[in-house]
Amino acid sequence: MRGQQLGEHEELARALLRSRALAEGRSQLMHALKSSTAEVATPLVTLAEQMLEDGDGLGDIRTSAAGDAKELSELLIRVLGDTRDHPTLRMEALDVLDRLVAAGAWGVVDAMASVER
């Protein structure tokens, strides 16, 4: 998906989110979500839910899951501004951020604090 808009590969992204291969492709998917101009709030929330379901290593900075959790939380916070007209999606994004904090995911609290500055 590199160098192309995520919107062009939405079905592929959805398939990856449902796949056991998600752990291996998670970082690349987040990079695609970060650089996409398409609406990414829904896939971000789904990705966060999948990471929470897996749960392994979210707070352990020795793991790629922790780095991904940090980047994911930054992306979720960024899209909160894009969801003002979609209250249900906004609540889902806020809920998943709360769950990431409760799970001790690395970088979430810092990402939230950076918004307050």
Secondary structure, DSSP 8 states (H G I E B T S, - for coil): -TTS-GGGGHHHHHHHHHSTTHHHHHHHHHHHHHH--S--HHHHHHHHHHHHHH-TTTT-TTSHHHHHHHHHHHHHHHHHGGGTT-HHHHHHHHHHHHHHHHTT-TTHHHHHHHHH-
